[in-house]
Structures are given as C-alpha cells and as structure tokens.
Amino acid sequence: MAGCRGEQRTVRILHVIADLDPKKGGAGAACLGMAKVMARRGHELRIITTDRGYSPERAQQEPSLMIETLPGNWPDFFGTSWTMRRRLNEVVPFVDVVHVHALYLFHDWAAARCCWHNRKPYIVVPHGALDPFIYQRHRWRKSIVEVAFQNEVSRRAAGLHFTTREEWRLACPHARNSRGCIISIGIDRRGLEHLPSRQALRNRYPIIGDRKVILFLGRLSHKKGVDIVIRAFSQVALKRDDIFLVLAGPDDGTRERAAALISQCGVAERSLFTGMVVGEDKRVVLGGSDIFVLPSQSENFGISVVEAAASGLPVVISDRVNIWREFHDARAGVAIPPTVPDFARQLNFLLDNPAAAAHMGRRGAEVARRFSWELLVPQYEHMYATAARDQLLPELPHVDVSSAAIDDSAYGRG
C-alpha cells in the first residue's frame, strides 16, 4: 500500500505489545503475523510482551522468532510491567528498529523512553485507537495519558503505521505525526484452502439442518454490532425459515444480553453461540456458512472480513470497517451503515439472489488475495529498513478527512 516499496536487507526488529491475548482482538494476531513473516524472510525478530492471556499454542513459535512473556503488575488495565521496562533497557540497544503496538498503555511509555535513550527509531501502530469512535471513549483518562507521555511518544516516533487509508483518514486530526506508512495486515491463506465440507458444520451442530448459515465471526462486543446482527436476522427470519444464525467468537461482555435479545426476538431455536473458534474449528465454521456479516461501529481493519472473503463467502459489512472501500470499490462486498434496516435488506437481497451472492463471493476471494502476508513482505521490509537507516519514515499521503460517503450504486443497494 501507500508509502512503502520493497527493499531487502537483514534487520533486527523488536515488537513491543501489552499482551497477546487472543480474546482481546486483532492486535496480537497482527503482531504475531508481522513477526512470523519477517522471521521467515531471514530477519531477526523478537517480541516482548506480558504473560496476560498468553497462549504458546496460538503463537506457534518458530525457531527464528523469540517471544518473551514477562509478569505484569498493578494496574492491569494499563498493561503495567516493570519487568518489561527493565528487559527493554537490556534489549533495545541491540536492535535496529522497534515496532510498538497500540496506544495509551505502559509499554508505549517504556519502549519509547528506551528508544530515546539509545537513539533507536521506533514505529507506532495505533490499531484503531485514533478512530473517533474509540478516541472519544474514556476521553478524560486518555487526556491525562496524552499529557503525561502519549503525545510525545507519537510525535517523536519515526512514523506511524496505519493498516488502511481509511484508518489514516480518521486518525489525521489526532495523529501528532504526519510520517509513516499505510501497510495492510495479512492473513495466511493456506489455512483457508480446502475448507471442510458444508456438511461438517451441520454434523457438529445438527440443529442447523439444511438451513443457510448467516455468520458473525468476532468478539461478542457492543462495538461490533452483535445486537444489529440479531435484530436484522430476526427481521429476515420472520418471513423465511431457511436461515440460521451462528455467532462465533469469545464473549467480550455482551453474550448474556445477546442471548436475552435472541429469546426476545423469537429466534432462539435458529441461533447458536460457538464460543471462540481457532484452527480447525474456524475452518469448519467458514466452510459451512453462506453469508458473513459484521455491522461494527468501529473496526480498525477486519481480519475476519478478509478470512470470510478468502473462504468465498459474500460479505456484508458496515462502512465503519476500515477496509470497506477495498471491497466496495471492487464490487466484492456490500458496505452499508450499521443499522438494522440496512443489514436486513442486504440479507434479503443475497438470500433472494443466490447467483449474485455467489458472484460477490468470487470477487471477494480475489480481493482477499491482496492481503496475503507473503505479498505484503516487500512493504514491511522497506518500512523497517527505511526507519533503521534514516531514523524517519516518509510523509504520509494527503487524505481528505471529509471523504466518507458511500456511492449509492453499491452492489446490491437500492
């Protein structure tokens, strides 16, 4: 993507992140993906994090990738770890560039101070923290952190790493740094090839029967629009009995309310929660589903969108999912406001037009190929090499911060 092109040289890269807990969203998965693909290219990779929610099995550690998980301290919400602070002092002098994940946490302050002291460049990836929807949450607390250290951490970074143009557009008013790169997060497409048969999901959950599956895949949180999914599905289900709702993902505080809403809407016999799905469980869910939905109020990237599209599913997402333009512009998915009427209308359209749904799924799979980690390697290599060599990244491209409209000619609308 914009701002970086290919360049190869061995670089010593350190990733610093508060935790690798898979239940907290895509930041940990993105960190691991970036580190693994660069390690496979022969670069020296290390991740320093805390042991909060750490799962060695999920990391699938490679010989060339070192992950250090250090004990945390109070307060947990701040990601505090004084052991991490001491360890960074020991490690940072011997790396070429540091990649710092997320904002407003202890490790941002600790990593930046070590980099300043040792004159090492660091790159900050906000992971959506500057999206207005997220930026305004707990604003008073974040304002204190900004004055204490975050503004200076962002300002003195070699640059910021955004994963979509949309993220950069939304972040512009608060970024504090105009340098950086726009490089996507990737997926390992090999894990999405030769998916289990459609019947495998129904064998696991016989209650589904022969009905078409509407899939929500992600954390069960209010931000991701779980209530919109349920209400839109129930509206469609009132007029047809050939659909079933699968909600796949860890509880992030809304499962109990979601279950109550499902009962209230009268679709309890046509819905199920799978809990968190990884590995073969995720493959079974993707292989057995028919339409993917994600009506998020805010979504920094949307790894699950790309995974669903790579699996051949037509995707219906909100225009708050920051990769919506990539799918909308290629007519490879539907991007709409996160409202119940809009999502119900699009579900009806795709269910009533199976040929159009299949066509959308094929186009979506083509778009998803752009997000292969292997294809993104040259951009990451150039970003790290530039930061290590010049101590600064180039200026980010200008964006129109007012450009947010969706063309009404979007596929399936009207």
Secondary structure, 3 states (H helix, E strand, C coil): CCCCCCCCCCCEEEEECCCCCHHHCHHHHHHHHHHHHHHHCCCEEEEEEECCCCCHHHHCCCCCEEEEEECCCCCHHHCCCHHHHHHHHHHHHHCCEEEEECCCCHHHHHHHHHHHHHCCCEEEECCCCCCHHHHCCCHHHHHHHHHHHHHHHHHCCCEEEECCHHHHHHHHHHCCCCEEEECCCCECHHHHCCCCCHHHHHHHCHHHCCCEEEEEECCECHHHCHHHHHHHHHHHHCCCCCEEEEEECCECCCHHHHHHHHHHHCCHHHEEEEECCCHHHHHHHHHCCCEEEECCCCECCCHHHHHHHHCCCCEEEECCECCHHHHHHCCCCEEECCCHHHHHHHHHHHHHCHHHHHHHHHHHHHHHHHHEHHHHHHHHHHHHHHHHHHCCCCECCCCCCCCCCCCCCCCCCC
